[in-house]
C-alpha cells in the first residue's frame, strides 16, 4: 500500500520506479516484479478487498489509498493507468 501511496502522492511517476525500489530497497520478492506489479497481477479489486479485511482486523494502517479504491472501481491497473513514457527516437 505504501508503494501505491507514492503514486497517489506523485512521489514516483513511473510504476517501474516503485517496483525496482521495492525489490532493491526492502527485498520484495523479485519474481513478483515488484509491489505494483504484484497488485496488478492480483488485481486492484481483489487487493482492495484484502486491504479491507486486514483493516477490519488490524486497523487503519491497512486502509487502502483513494487511488487504489478508484482503480479497483474502474478496473484499472498501475501499468495501464500510469504506463511508462516511451523515449523519443533519436
PDB file of N, CA, C and O in Angstrom:
ATOM      1  N   UNK A   1       0.812  -1.182   0.000  1.00  0.00           N
ATOM      2  CA  UNK A   1       0.000   0.000   0.000  1.00  0.00           C
ATOM      3  C   UNK A   1       0.861   1.254   0.000  1.00  0.00           C
ATOM      4  O   UNK A   1       0.478   2.276  -0.568  1.00  0.00           O
ATOM      5  N   UNK A   2       2.015   1.176   0.631  1.00  0.00           N
ATOM      6  CA  UNK A   2       2.892   2.344   0.638  1.00  0.00           C
ATOM      7  C   UNK A   2       3.373   2.680  -0.772  1.00  0.00           C
ATOM      8  O   UNK A   2       3.498   3.854  -1.122  1.00  0.00           O
ATOM      9  N   UNK A   3       3.638   1.671  -1.571  1.00  0.00           N
ATOM     10  CA  UNK A   3       4.046   1.918  -2.959  1.00  0.00           C
ATOM     11  C   UNK A   3       2.914   2.610  -3.720  1.00  0.00           C
ATOM     12  O   UNK A   3       3.159   3.519  -4.513  1.00  0.00           O
ATOM     13  N   UNK A   4       1.684   2.177  -3.479  1.00  0.00           N
ATOM     14  CA  UNK A   4       0.537   2.821  -4.124  1.00  0.00           C
ATOM     15  C   UNK A   4       0.411   4.273  -3.658  1.00  0.00           C
ATOM     16  O   UNK A   4       0.047   5.152  -4.439  1.00  0.00           O
ATOM     17  N   UNK A   5       0.711   4.514  -2.395  1.00  0.00           N
ATOM     18  CA  UNK A   5       0.653   5.889  -1.878  1.00  0.00           C
ATOM     19  C   UNK A   5       1.699   6.775  -2.542  1.00  0.00           C
ATOM     20  O   UNK A   5       1.457   7.964  -2.753  1.00  0.00           O
ATOM     21  N   UNK A   6       2.844   6.218  -2.870  1.00  0.00           N
ATOM     22  CA  UNK A   6       3.863   7.036  -3.547  1.00  0.00           C
ATOM     23  C   UNK A   6       3.383   7.479  -4.918  1.00  0.00           C
ATOM     24  O   UNK A   6       3.740   8.561  -5.384  1.00  0.00           O
ATOM     25  N   UNK A   7       2.578   6.651  -5.563  1.00  0.00           N
ATOM     26  CA  UNK A   7       1.996   7.034  -6.856  1.00  0.00           C
ATOM     27  C   UNK A   7       0.926   8.097  -6.624  1.00  0.00           C
ATOM     28  O   UNK A   7       0.894   9.118  -7.311  1.00  0.00           O
ATOM     29  N   UNK A   8       0.063   7.852  -5.665  1.00  0.00           N
ATOM     30  CA  UNK A   8      -1.018   8.792  -5.358  1.00  0.00           C
ATOM     31  C   UNK A   8      -0.465  10.171  -4.974  1.00  0.00           C
ATOM     32  O   UNK A   8      -1.044  11.196  -5.333  1.00  0.00           O
ATOM     33  N   UNK A   9       0.643  10.191  -4.253  1.00  0.00           N
ATOM     34  CA  UNK A   9       1.252  11.448  -3.793  1.00  0.00           C
ATOM     35  C   UNK A   9       2.218  12.048  -4.808  1.00  0.00           C
ATOM     36  O   UNK A   9       2.866  13.055  -4.520  1.00  0.00           O
ATOM     37  N   UNK A  10       2.323  11.448  -5.985  1.00  0.00           N
ATOM     38  CA  UNK A  10       3.190  11.921  -7.068  1.00  0.00           C
ATOM     39  C   UNK A  10       4.677  11.911  -6.689  1.00  0.00           C
ATOM     40  O   UNK A  10       5.467  12.694  -7.216  1.00  0.00           O
ATOM     41  N   UNK A  11       5.045  11.013  -5.770  1.00  0.00           N
ATOM     42  CA  UNK A  11       6.456  10.850  -5.419  1.00  0.00           C
ATOM     43  C   UNK A  11       7.167  10.128  -6.561  1.00  0.00           C
ATOM     44  O   UNK A  11       8.315  10.436  -6.882  1.00  0.00           O
ATOM     45  N   UNK A  12       6.480   9.173  -7.164  1.00  0.00           N
ATOM     46  CA  UNK A  12       7.001   8.499  -8.348  1.00  0.00           C
ATOM     47  C   UNK A  12       6.050   8.747  -9.512  1.00  0.00           C
ATOM     48  O   UNK A  12       4.855   8.965  -9.315  1.00  0.00           O
ATOM     49  N   UNK A  13       6.583   8.713 -10.709  1.00  0.00           N
ATOM     50  CA  UNK A  13       5.762   8.963 -11.894  1.00  0.00           C
ATOM     51  C   UNK A  13       5.722   7.763 -12.829  1.00  0.00           C
ATOM     52  O   UNK A  13       4.993   7.768 -13.821  1.00  0.00           O
ATOM     53  N   UNK A  14       6.491   6.751 -12.519  1.00  0.00           N
ATOM     54  CA  UNK A  14       6.590   5.562 -13.365  1.00  0.00           C
ATOM     55  C   UNK A  14       6.508   4.336 -12.460  1.00  0.00           C
ATOM     56  O   UNK A  14       7.302   4.214 -11.528  1.00  0.00           O
ATOM     57  N   UNK A  15       5.567   3.428 -12.712  1.00  0.00           N
ATOM     58  CA  UNK A  15       5.416   2.251 -11.850  1.00  0.00           C
ATOM     59  C   UNK A  15       6.699   1.433 -11.701  1.00  0.00           C
ATOM     60  O   UNK A  15       6.900   0.761 -10.690  1.00  0.00           O
ATOM     61  N   UNK A  16       7.549   1.495 -12.699  1.00  0.00           N
ATOM     62  CA  UNK A  16       8.805   0.732 -12.625  1.00  0.00           C
ATOM     63  C   UNK A  16       9.668   1.220 -11.469  1.00  0.00           C
ATOM     64  O   UNK A  16      10.402   0.437 -10.866  1.00  0.00           O
ATOM     65  N   UNK A  17       9.583   2.510 -11.158  1.00  0.00           N
ATOM     66  CA  UNK A  17      10.360   3.054 -10.039  1.00  0.00           C
ATOM     67  C   UNK A  17       9.971   2.380  -8.727  1.00  0.00           C
ATOM     68  O   UNK A  17      10.841   2.001  -7.943  1.00  0.00           O
ATOM     69  N   UNK A  18       8.691   2.233  -8.488  1.00  0.00           N
ATOM     70  CA  UNK A  18       8.215   1.585  -7.262  1.00  0.00           C
ATOM     71  C   UNK A  18       8.576   0.108  -7.262  1.00  0.00           C
ATOM     72  O   UNK A  18       8.955  -0.437  -6.225  1.00  0.00           O
ATOM     73  N   UNK A  19       8.464  -0.540  -8.402  1.00  0.00           N
ATOM     74  CA  UNK A  19       8.790  -1.959  -8.471  1.00  0.00           C
ATOM     75  C   UNK A  19      10.266  -2.214  -8.180  1.00  0.00           C
ATOM     76  O   UNK A  19      10.605  -3.072  -7.366  1.00  0.00           O
ATOM     77  N   UNK A  20      11.131  -1.472  -8.841  1.00  0.00           N
ATOM     78  CA  UNK A  20      12.568  -1.645  -8.613  1.00  0.00           C
ATOM     79  C   UNK A  20      12.920  -1.254  -7.178  1.00  0.00           C
ATOM     80  O   UNK A  20      13.694  -1.943  -6.514  1.00  0.00           O
ATOM     81  N   UNK A  21      12.358  -0.161  -6.713  1.00  0.00           N
ATOM     82  CA  UNK A  21      12.623   0.286  -5.342  1.00  0.00           C
ATOM     83  C   UNK A  21      12.191  -0.730  -4.306  1.00  0.00           C
ATOM     84  O   UNK A  21      12.887  -0.936  -3.312  1.00  0.00           O
ATOM     85  N   UNK A  22      11.060  -1.365  -4.523  1.00  0.00           N
ATOM     86  CA  UNK A  22      10.583  -2.346  -3.547  1.00  0.00           C
ATOM     87  C   UNK A  22      11.447  -3.603  -3.535  1.00  0.00           C
ATOM     88  O   UNK A  22      11.626  -4.228  -2.490  1.00  0.00           O
ATOM     89  N   UNK A  23      11.978  -3.969  -4.687  1.00  0.00           N
ATOM     90  CA  UNK A  23      12.843  -5.149  -4.758  1.00  0.00           C
ATOM     91  C   UNK A  23      14.223  -4.844  -4.173  1.00  0.00           C
ATOM     92  O   UNK A  23      14.723  -5.587  -3.329  1.00  0.00           O
ATOM     93  N   UNK A  24      14.826  -3.758  -4.621  1.00  0.00           N
ATOM     94  CA  UNK A  24      16.176  -3.429  -4.163  1.00  0.00           C
ATOM     95  C   UNK A  24      16.182  -2.736  -2.807  1.00  0.00           C
ATOM     96  O   UNK A  24      17.142  -2.869  -2.047  1.00  0.00           O
ATOM     97  N   UNK A  25      15.130  -2.004  -2.501  1.00  0.00           N
ATOM     98  CA  UNK A  25      15.096  -1.230  -1.262  1.00  0.00           C
ATOM     99  C   UNK A  25      14.741  -2.027  -0.030  1.00  0.00           C
ATOM    100  O   UNK A  25      15.396  -1.891   1.003  1.00  0.00           O
ATOM    101  N   UNK A  26      13.702  -2.868  -0.118  1.00  0.00           N
ATOM    102  CA  UNK A  26      13.338  -3.619   1.077  1.00  0.00           C
ATOM    103  C   UNK A  26      13.141  -5.106   0.817  1.00  0.00           C
ATOM    104  O   UNK A  26      12.522  -5.806   1.618  1.00  0.00           O
ATOM    105  N   UNK A  27      13.664  -5.580  -0.294  1.00  0.00           N
ATOM    106  CA  UNK A  27      13.724  -7.022  -0.535  1.00  0.00           C
ATOM    107  C   UNK A  27      12.413  -7.688  -0.908  1.00  0.00           C
ATOM    108  O   UNK A  27      12.224  -8.871  -0.625  1.00  0.00           O
ATOM    109  N   UNK A  28      11.496  -6.950  -1.543  1.00  0.00           N
ATOM    110  CA  UNK A  28      10.259  -7.577  -2.007  1.00  0.00           C
ATOM    111  C   UNK A  28      10.623  -8.675  -2.998  1.00  0.00           C
ATOM    112  O   UNK A  28      11.582  -8.526  -3.756  1.00  0.00           O
ATOM    113  N   UNK A  29       9.891  -9.751  -3.006  1.00  0.00           N
ATOM    114  CA  UNK A  29      10.212 -10.915  -3.832  1.00  0.00           C
ATOM    115  C   UNK A  29      10.382 -10.542  -5.305  1.00  0.00           C
ATOM    116  O   UNK A  29       9.422 -10.113  -5.944  1.00  0.00           O
ATOM    117  N   UNK A  30      11.589 -10.699  -5.851  1.00  0.00           N
ATOM    118  CA  UNK A  30      11.866 -10.287  -7.229  1.00  0.00           C
ATOM    119  C   UNK A  30      10.999 -10.983  -8.281  1.00  0.00           C
ATOM    120  O   UNK A  30      10.674 -10.387  -9.308  1.00  0.00           O
ATOM    121  N   UNK A  31      10.624 -12.239  -8.029  1.00  0.00           N
ATOM    122  CA  UNK A  31       9.840 -12.968  -9.034  1.00  0.00           C
ATOM    123  C   UNK A  31       8.451 -12.388  -9.230  1.00  0.00           C
ATOM    124  O   UNK A  31       7.769 -12.745 -10.190  1.00  0.00           O
ATOM    125  N   UNK A  32       8.011 -11.496  -8.337  1.00  0.00           N
ATOM    126  CA  UNK A  32       6.696 -10.872  -8.477  1.00  0.00           C
ATOM    127  C   UNK A  32       6.738  -9.670  -9.410  1.00  0.00           C
ATOM    128  O   UNK A  32       5.702  -9.215  -9.896  1.00  0.00           O
ATOM    129  N   UNK A  33       7.942  -9.158  -9.657  1.00  0.00           N
ATOM    130  CA  UNK A  33       8.085  -7.962 -10.482  1.00  0.00           C
ATOM    131  C   UNK A  33       8.101  -6.684  -9.667  1.00  0.00           C
ATOM    132  O   UNK A  33       8.392  -5.615 -10.202  1.00  0.00           O
ATOM    133  N   UNK A  34       7.793  -6.775  -8.383  1.00  0.00           N
ATOM    134  CA  UNK A  34       7.742  -5.604  -7.510  1.00  0.00           C
ATOM    135  C   UNK A  34       6.341  -5.398  -6.962  1.00  0.00           C
ATOM    136  O   UNK A  34       5.404  -6.104  -7.335  1.00  0.00           O
ATOM    137  N   UNK A  35       6.212  -4.433  -6.083  1.00  0.00           N
ATOM    138  CA  UNK A  35       4.935  -4.247  -5.385  1.00  0.00           C
ATOM    139  C   UNK A  35       3.771  -3.871  -6.295  1.00  0.00           C
ATOM    140  O   UNK A  35       2.681  -4.430  -6.169  1.00  0.00           O
ATOM    141  N   UNK A  36       3.990  -2.938  -7.203  1.00  0.00           N
ATOM    142  CA  UNK A  36       2.878  -2.528  -8.071  1.00  0.00           C
ATOM    143  C   UNK A  36       2.543  -3.606  -9.092  1.00  0.00           C
ATOM    144  O   UNK A  36       1.377  -3.797  -9.435  1.00  0.00           O
ATOM    145  N   UNK A  37       3.549  -4.301  -9.572  1.00  0.00           N
ATOM    146  CA  UNK A  37       3.288  -5.426 -10.477  1.00  0.00           C
ATOM    147  C   UNK A  37       2.491  -6.508  -9.756  1.00  0.00           C
ATOM    148  O   UNK A  37       1.616  -7.141 -10.347  1.00  0.00           O
ATOM    149  N   UNK A  38       2.795  -6.715  -8.492  1.00  0.00           N
ATOM    150  CA  UNK A  38       2.070  -7.712  -7.702  1.00  0.00           C
ATOM    151  C   UNK A  38       0.600  -7.311  -7.552  1.00  0.00           C
ATOM    152  O   UNK A  38      -0.295  -8.146  -7.689  1.00  0.00           O
ATOM    153  N   UNK A  39       0.361  -6.034  -7.271  1.00  0.00           N
ATOM    154  CA  UNK A  39      -1.022  -5.557  -7.164  1.00  0.00           C
ATOM    155  C   UNK A  39      -1.731  -5.704  -8.510  1.00  0.00           C
ATOM    156  O   UNK A  39      -2.883  -6.134  -8.561  1.00  0.00           O
ATOM    157  N   UNK A  40      -1.046  -5.350  -9.596  1.00  0.00           N
ATOM    158  CA  UNK A  40      -1.633  -5.513 -10.933  1.00  0.00           C
ATOM    159  C   UNK A  40      -1.954  -6.975 -11.218  1.00  0.00           C
ATOM    160  O   UNK A  40      -3.009  -7.285 -11.771  1.00  0.00           O
ATOM    161  N   UNK A  41      -1.046  -7.873 -10.841  1.00  0.00           N
ATOM    162  CA  UNK A  41      -1.261  -9.307 -11.082  1.00  0.00           C
ATOM    163  C   UNK A  41      -2.443  -9.823 -10.268  1.00  0.00           C
ATOM    164  O   UNK A  41      -3.277 -10.572 -10.777  1.00  0.00           O
ATOM    165  N   UNK A  42      -2.510  -9.419  -9.004  1.00  0.00           N
ATOM    166  CA  UNK A  42      -3.605  -9.841  -8.130  1.00  0.00           C
ATOM    167  C   UNK A  42      -4.917  -9.209  -8.591  1.00  0.00           C
ATOM    168  O   UNK A  42      -5.986  -9.810  -8.488  1.00  0.00           O
ATOM    169  N   UNK A  43      -4.809  -7.999  -9.095  1.00  0.00           N
ATOM    170  CA  UNK A  43      -5.988  -7.229  -9.485  1.00  0.00           C
ATOM    171  C   UNK A  43      -6.314  -6.242  -8.381  1.00  0.00           C
ATOM    172  O   UNK A  43      -6.509  -6.645  -7.234  1.00  0.00           O
ATOM    173  N   UNK A  44      -6.377  -4.958  -8.703  1.00  0.00           N
ATOM    174  CA  UNK A  44      -6.666  -3.959  -7.672  1.00  0.00           C
ATOM    175  C   UNK A  44      -7.948  -4.232  -6.883  1.00  0.00           C
ATOM    176  O   UNK A  44      -8.013  -3.932  -5.691  1.00  0.00           O
ATOM    177  N   UNK A  45      -8.962  -4.795  -7.534  1.00  0.00           N
ATOM    178  CA  UNK A  45     -10.213  -5.073  -6.824  1.00  0.00           C
ATOM    179  C   UNK A  45      -9.995  -6.099  -5.713  1.00  0.00           C
ATOM    180  O   UNK A  45     -10.442  -5.898  -4.585  1.00  0.00           O
ATOM    181  N   UNK A  46      -9.311  -7.195  -6.030  1.00  0.00           N
ATOM    182  CA  UNK A  46      -9.036  -8.215  -5.008  1.00  0.00           C
ATOM    183  C   UNK A  46      -8.091  -7.674  -3.941  1.00  0.00           C
ATOM    184  O   UNK A  46      -8.235  -7.985  -2.759  1.00  0.00           O
ATOM    185  N   UNK A  47      -7.123  -6.861  -4.365  1.00  0.00           N
ATOM    186  CA  UNK A  47      -6.182  -6.291  -3.407  1.00  0.00           C
ATOM    187  C   UNK A  47      -6.898  -5.377  -2.424  1.00  0.00           C
ATOM    188  O   UNK A  47      -6.637  -5.430  -1.222  1.00  0.00           O
ATOM    189  N   UNK A  48      -7.796  -4.545  -2.924  1.00  0.00           N
ATOM    190  CA  UNK A  48      -8.562  -3.644  -2.050  1.00  0.00           C
ATOM    191  C   UNK A  48      -9.450  -4.450  -1.105  1.00  0.00           C
ATOM    192  O   UNK A  48      -9.586  -4.090   0.064  1.00  0.00           O
ATOM    193  N   UNK A  49     -10.051  -5.526  -1.588  1.00  0.00           N
ATOM    194  CA  UNK A  49     -10.855  -6.386  -0.713  1.00  0.00           C
ATOM    195  C   UNK A  49     -10.006  -6.945   0.421  1.00  0.00           C
ATOM    196  O   UNK A  49     -10.439  -6.977   1.573  1.00  0.00           O
ATOM    197  N   UNK A  50      -8.789  -7.386   0.088  1.00  0.00           N
ATOM    198  CA  UNK A  50      -7.868  -7.899   1.099  1.00  0.00           C
ATOM    199  C   UNK A  50      -7.499  -6.796   2.092  1.00  0.00           C
ATOM    200  O   UNK A  50      -7.439  -7.037   3.298  1.00  0.00           O
ATOM    201  N   UNK A  51      -7.255  -5.602   1.588  1.00  0.00           N
ATOM    202  CA  UNK A  51      -6.931  -4.466   2.461  1.00  0.00           C
ATOM    203  C   UNK A  51      -8.052  -4.221   3.470  1.00  0.00           C
ATOM    204  O   UNK A  51      -7.790  -3.997   4.652  1.00  0.00           O
ATOM    205  N   UNK A  52      -9.289  -4.266   3.004  1.00  0.00           N
ATOM    206  CA  UNK A  52     -10.418  -4.022   3.900  1.00  0.00           C
ATOM    207  C   UNK A  52     -10.545  -5.117   4.960  1.00  0.00           C
ATOM    208  O   UNK A  52     -10.895  -4.833   6.105  1.00  0.00           O
ATOM    209  N   UNK A  53     -10.265  -6.350   4.588  1.00  0.00           N
ATOM    210  CA  UNK A  53     -10.276  -7.433   5.579  1.00  0.00           C
ATOM    211  C   UNK A  53      -9.198  -7.211   6.633  1.00  0.00           C
ATOM    212  O   UNK A  53      -9.443  -7.376   7.828  1.00  0.00           O
ATOM    213  N   UNK A  54      -8.015  -6.839   6.188  1.00  0.00           N
ATOM    214  CA  UNK A  54      -6.914  -6.581   7.115  1.00  0.00           C
ATOM    215  C   UNK A  54      -7.196  -5.338   7.961  1.00  0.00           C
ATOM    216  O   UNK A  54      -6.847  -5.287   9.140  1.00  0.00           O
ATOM    217  N   UNK A  55      -7.823  -4.350   7.351  1.00  0.00           N
ATOM    218  CA  UNK A  55      -8.177  -3.127   8.069  1.00  0.00           C
ATOM    219  C   UNK A  55      -9.155  -3.443   9.208  1.00  0.00           C
ATOM    220  O   UNK A  55      -9.014  -2.929  10.317  1.00  0.00           O
ATOM    221  N   UNK A  56     -10.142  -4.290   8.920  1.00  0.00           N
ATOM    222  CA  UNK A  56     -11.129  -4.659   9.937  1.00  0.00           C
ATOM    223  C   UNK A  56     -10.469  -5.406  11.101  1.00  0.00           C
ATOM    224  O   UNK A  56     -10.882  -5.270  12.253  1.00  0.00           O
ATOM    225  N   UNK A  57      -9.459  -6.180  10.788  1.00  0.00           N
ATOM    226  CA  UNK A  57      -8.801  -6.990  11.821  1.00  0.00           C
ATOM    227  C   UNK A  57      -7.683  -6.235  12.542  1.00  0.00           C
ATOM    228  O   UNK A  57      -7.519  -6.374  13.754  1.00  0.00           O
ATOM    229  N   UNK A  58      -6.901  -5.419  11.782  1.00  0.00           N
ATOM    230  CA  UNK A  58      -5.690  -4.829  12.349  1.00  0.00           C
ATOM    231  C   UNK A  58      -5.672  -3.298  12.399  1.00  0.00           C
ATOM    232  O   UNK A  58      -4.736  -2.712  12.943  1.00  0.00           O
ATOM    233  N   UNK A  59      -6.674  -2.660  11.851  1.00  0.00           N
ATOM    234  CA  UNK A  59      -6.746  -1.210  11.983  1.00  0.00           C
ATOM    235  C   UNK A  59      -6.435  -0.424  10.728  1.00  0.00           C
ATOM    236  O   UNK A  59      -6.241  -0.975   9.645  1.00  0.00           O
ATOM    237  N   UNK A  60      -6.396   0.885  10.915  1.00  0.00           N
ATOM    238  CA  UNK A  60      -6.344   1.823   9.796  1.00  0.00           C
ATOM    239  C   UNK A  60      -5.049   1.798   8.990  1.00  0.00           C
ATOM    240  O   UNK A  60      -5.001   2.352   7.892  1.00  0.00           O
ATOM    241  N   UNK A  61      -4.017   1.176   9.507  1.00  0.00           N
ATOM    242  CA  UNK A  61      -2.784   1.131   8.701  1.00  0.00           C
ATOM    243  C   UNK A  61      -2.972   0.332   7.420  1.00  0.00           C
ATOM    244  O   UNK A  61      -2.146   0.410   6.511  1.00  0.00           O
ATOM    245  N   UNK A  62      -4.063  -0.442   7.343  1.00  0.00           N
ATOM    246  CA  UNK A  62      -4.363  -1.210   6.138  1.00  0.00           C
ATOM    247  C   UNK A  62      -5.452  -0.570   5.282  1.00  0.00           C
ATOM    248  O   UNK A  62      -5.937  -1.193   4.338  1.00  0.00           O
ATOM    249  N   UNK A  63      -5.836   0.648   5.594  1.00  0.00           N
ATOM    250  CA  UNK A  63      -6.816   1.360   4.773  1.00  0.00           C
ATOM    251  C   UNK A  63      -6.194   1.639   3.407  1.00  0.00           C
ATOM    252  O   UNK A  63      -5.143   2.275   3.330  1.00  0.00           O
ATOM    253  N   UNK A  64      -6.824   1.174   2.333  1.00  0.00           N
ATOM    254  CA  UNK A  64      -6.236   1.405   1.009  1.00  0.00           C
ATOM    255  C   UNK A  64      -6.329   2.874   0.609  1.00  0.00           C
ATOM    256  O   UNK A  64      -7.307   3.547   0.932  1.00  0.00           O
ATOM    257  N   UNK A  65      -5.319   3.369  -0.090  1.00  0.00           N
ATOM    258  CA  UNK A  65      -5.376   4.749  -0.569  1.00  0.00           C
ATOM    259  C   UNK A  65      -6.555   4.959  -1.527  1.00  0.00           C
ATOM    260  O   UNK A  65      -7.025   4.013  -2.160  1.00  0.00           O
ATOM    261  N   UNK A  66      -7.017   6.187  -1.624  1.00  0.00           N
ATOM    262  CA  UNK A  66      -8.141   6.514  -2.513  1.00  0.00           C
ATOM    263  C   UNK A  66      -7.843   6.112  -3.953  1.00  0.00           C
ATOM    264  O   UNK A  66      -8.739   5.675  -4.675  1.00  0.00           O
ATOM    265  N   UNK A  67      -6.595   6.257  -4.369  1.00  0.00           N
ATOM    266  CA  UNK A  67      -6.211   5.877  -5.729  1.00  0.00           C
ATOM    267  C   UNK A  67      -6.504   4.398  -5.980  1.00  0.00           C
ATOM    268  O   UNK A  67      -7.048   4.044  -7.026  1.00  0.00           O
ATOM    269  N   UNK A  68      -6.152   3.541  -5.035  1.00  0.00           N
ATOM    270  CA  UNK A  68      -6.413   2.105  -5.198  1.00  0.00           C
ATOM    271  C   UNK A  68      -7.915   1.818  -5.240  1.00  0.00           C
ATOM    272  O   UNK A  68      -8.377   0.992  -6.028  1.00  0.00           O
ATOM    273  N   UNK A  69      -8.656   2.496  -4.399  1.00  0.00           N
ATOM    274  CA  UNK A  69     -10.120   2.322  -4.404  1.00  0.00           C
ATOM    275  C   UNK A  69     -10.686   2.700  -5.773  1.00  0.00           C
ATOM    276  O   UNK A  69     -11.520   1.986  -6.331  1.00  0.00           O
ATOM    277  N   UNK A  70     -10.226   3.819  -6.299  1.00  0.00           N
ATOM    278  CA  UNK A  70     -10.694   4.290  -7.602  1.00  0.00           C
ATOM    279  C   UNK A  70     -10.312   3.308  -8.709  1.00  0.00           C
ATOM    280  O   UNK A  70     -11.129   2.986  -9.572  1.00  0.00           O
ATOM    281  N   UNK A  71      -9.073   2.838  -8.676  1.00  0.00           N
ATOM    282  CA  UNK A  71      -8.609   1.889  -9.695  1.00  0.00           C
ATOM    283  C   UNK A  71      -9.402   0.590  -9.620  1.00  0.00           C
ATOM    284  O   UNK A  71      -9.726   0.004 -10.652  1.00  0.00           O
ATOM    285  N   UNK A  72      -9.713   0.138  -8.420  1.00  0.00           N
ATOM    286  CA  UNK A  72     -10.496  -1.094  -8.249  1.00  0.00           C
ATOM    287  C   UNK A  72     -11.889  -0.925  -8.844  1.00  0.00           C
ATOM    288  O   UNK A  72     -12.405  -1.833  -9.496  1.00  0.00           O
ATOM    289  N   UNK A  73     -12.491   0.229  -8.619  1.00  0.00           N
ATOM    290  CA  UNK A  73     -13.829   0.508  -9.147  1.00  0.00           C
ATOM    291  C   UNK A  73     -13.840   0.545 -10.671  1.00  0.00           C
ATOM    292  O   UNK A  73     -14.768   0.053 -11.312  1.00  0.00           O
ATOM    293  N   UNK A  74     -12.783   1.142 -11.242  1.00  0.00           N
ATOM    294  CA  UNK A  74     -12.714   1.303 -12.697  1.00  0.00           C
ATOM    295  C   UNK A  74     -12.073   0.119 -13.413  1.00  0.00           C
ATOM    296  O   UNK A  74     -12.054   0.078 -14.643  1.00  0.00           O
ATOM    297  N   UNK A  75     -11.546  -0.847 -12.655  1.00  0.00           N
ATOM    298  CA  UNK A  75     -10.901  -1.999 -13.279  1.00  0.00           C
ATOM    299  C   UNK A  75      -9.553  -1.655 -13.901  1.00  0.00           C
ATOM    300  O   UNK A  75      -9.135  -2.286 -14.872  1.00  0.00           O
ATOM    301  N   UNK A  76      -8.873  -0.657 -13.343  1.00  0.00           N
ATOM    302  CA  UNK A  76      -7.583  -0.216 -13.881  1.00  0.00           C
ATOM    303  C   UNK A  76      -6.426  -0.932 -13.191  1.00  0.00           C
ATOM    304  O   UNK A  76      -6.586  -1.532 -12.128  1.00  0.00           O
ATOM    305  N   UNK A  77      -5.262  -0.852 -13.821  1.00  0.00           N
ATOM    306  CA  UNK A  77      -4.024  -1.347 -13.239  1.00  0.00           C
ATOM    307  C   UNK A  77      -3.009  -0.213 -13.234  1.00  0.00           C
ATOM    308  O   UNK A  77      -3.191   0.792 -13.920  1.00  0.00           O
ATOM    309  N   UNK A  78      -1.943  -0.374 -12.461  1.00  0.00           N
ATOM    310  CA  UNK A  78      -0.909   0.662 -12.431  1.00  0.00           C
ATOM    311  C   UNK A  78      -0.226   0.798 -13.783  1.00  0.00           C
ATOM    312  O   UNK A  78      -0.007   1.908 -14.268  1.00  0.00           O
ATOM    313  N   UNK A  79       0.108  -0.334 -14.389  1.00  0.00           N
ATOM    314  CA  UNK A  79       0.813  -0.269 -15.670  1.00  0.00           C
ATOM    315  C   UNK A  79      -0.111   0.122 -16.818  1.00  0.00           C
ATOM    316  O   UNK A  79       0.363   0.515 -17.884  1.00  0.00           O
ATOM    317  N   UNK A  80      -1.414   0.020 -16.615  1.00  0.00           N
ATOM    318  CA  UNK A  80      -2.364   0.503 -17.608  1.00  0.00           C
ATOM    319  C   UNK A  80      -2.612   1.993 -17.463  1.00  0.00           C
ATOM    320  O   UNK A  80      -2.616   2.732 -18.447  1.00  0.00           O
ATOM    321  N   UNK A  81      -2.816   2.421 -16.248  1.00  0.00           N
ATOM    322  CA  UNK A  81      -3.141   3.834 -15.989  1.00  0.00           C
ATOM    323  C   UNK A  81      -1.905   4.733 -16.028  1.00  0.00           C
ATOM    324  O   UNK A  81      -1.970   5.866 -16.506  1.00  0.00           O
ATOM    325  N   UNK A  82      -0.796   4.230 -15.532  1.00  0.00           N
ATOM    326  CA  UNK A  82       0.434   5.022 -15.468  1.00  0.00           C
ATOM    327  C   UNK A  82       1.509   4.393 -16.343  1.00  0.00           C
ATOM    328  O   UNK A  82       2.635   4.170 -15.898  1.00  0.00           O
ATOM    329  N   UNK A  83       1.158   4.114 -17.569  1.00  0.00           N
ATOM    330  CA  UNK A  83       2.088   3.445 -18.477  1.00  0.00           C
ATOM    331  C   UNK A  83       3.376   4.241 -18.594  1.00  0.00           C
ATOM    332  O   UNK A  83       3.345   5.465 -18.718  1.00  0.00           O
ATOM    333  N   UNK A  84       4.522   3.540 -18.555  1.00  0.00           N
ATOM    334  CA  UNK A  84       5.812   4.236 -18.707  1.00  0.00           C
ATOM    335  C   UNK A  84       5.847   5.000 -20.035  1.00  0.00           C
ATOM    336  O   UNK A  84       5.383   4.513 -21.066  1.00  0.00           O
ATOM    337  N   UNK A  85       6.401   6.190 -19.979  1.00  0.00           N
ATOM    338  CA  UNK A  85       6.517   7.018 -21.182  1.00  0.00           C
ATOM    339  C   UNK A  85       7.563   6.406 -22.121  1.00  0.00           C
ATOM    340  O   UNK A  85       8.616   5.939 -21.686  1.00  0.00           O
ATOM    341  N   UNK A  86       7.249   6.422 -23.396  1.00  0.00           N
ATOM    342  CA  UNK A  86       8.183   5.909 -24.382  1.00  0.00           C
ATOM    343  C   UNK A  86       9.202   6.998 -24.736  1.00  0.00           C
ATOM    344  O   UNK A  86       8.855   8.166 -24.914  1.00  0.00           O
ATOM    345  N   UNK A  87      10.440   6.589 -24.830  1.00  0.00           N
ATOM    346  CA  UNK A  87      11.503   7.532 -25.169  1.00  0.00           C
ATOM    347  C   UNK A  87      11.375   7.931 -26.625  1.00  0.00           C
ATOM    348  O   UNK A  87      11.025   7.112 -27.474  1.00  0.00           O
ATOM    349  N   UNK A  88      11.656   9.184 -26.910  1.00  0.00           N
ATOM    350  CA  UNK A  88      11.608   9.679 -28.293  1.00  0.00           C
ATOM    351  C   UNK A  88      12.768   9.092 -29.083  1.00  0.00           C
ATOM    352  O   UNK A  88      13.865   8.923 -28.552  1.00  0.00           O
ATOM    353  N   UNK A  89      12.526   8.787 -30.334  1.00  0.00           N
ATOM    354  CA  UNK A  89      13.577   8.238 -31.192  1.00  0.00           C
ATOM    355  C   UNK A  89      14.653   9.299 -31.419  1.00  0.00           C
ATOM    356  O   UNK A  89      14.352  10.479 -31.597  1.00  0.00           O
ATOM    357  N   UNK A  90      15.880   8.867 -31.408  1.00  0.00           N
ATOM    358  CA  UNK A  90      16.997   9.809 -31.570  1.00  0.00           C
ATOM    359  C   UNK A  90      17.229  10.149 -33.020  1.00  0.00           C
ATOM    360  O   UNK A  90      18.130  10.927 -33.335  1.00  0.00           O
TER     361      UNK A  90
END
